Structure formats: structure tokens, C-alpha cells
Amino acid sequence: MAENVKEARASEELIRAVLAEVYDPEIGIDIVSLGLIYDTRIDDDGLLTIDMTLTTPYCPLGPVIQTQAHAVCSPLPGVKDVHVNLVWSPPWDPRTMASDEARLELGIY
């Protein structure tokens, strides 16, 4: 009987909300507002894959940001494991990918 009950699964909105708690330590703006999160998806086995980029491929704090993204998403409902997939295409462009508030903080008008 219990086999027919689907386990609760974190929504895209919830995933992005917890990822917004992760800040780029050099810029001081969260990674969602910066537009660094490209996609998130949970498969049937509970693997959450986060496609994200960094402000630069040479970002010295990239591993810290990846670790924090993993940490905030791990306790979400339906998530059994987290894979942070760094992607470089398309390249990050704050003029088109960052939120209005982030662009204002960055001095991009």
C-alpha cells in the first residue's frame, strides 16, 4: 500500500530559495540573483543536479560556492544526493543574467 505513495519532492522554487542563501564571497551577492544557477532537476532516485556557472572559470572560491550549494540543498525533501555541475556555456554575463537588484549593486545600469 505504501509503495503507491510518492515521496514529497522539493519544488524548483524551494530549490532556488535555498540556493539564494549561498553568496559569492568576493561579490557579496547571492548566486541566484547573480544568475549563476542555470538549471535544477531531481531524478526518480532523488539525485538533485544543479547546473551552474561561476563569475569566471578562474574563480578561486568556486569550490566553496559548490560546497555551500550542496550543503543547503541536501536536506530538501526528496533529495538523496546533490551533484553540482559547473557549466561554462553560455558564459556568465551579469548584464543579461543578473537580477535588476544585483546589477544595481554591481554598478551595471
Protein Blocks (a to p, Z undefined) as FASTA:
>chain_A
ZZmpccddddfklmmmmmmmpccfknopafklnopafbdcddfkopacdddddfbfklmk
lmmmmmmmmmmmmmpghiabdcddddfbdcddfklmpcfklmmmnopZZ
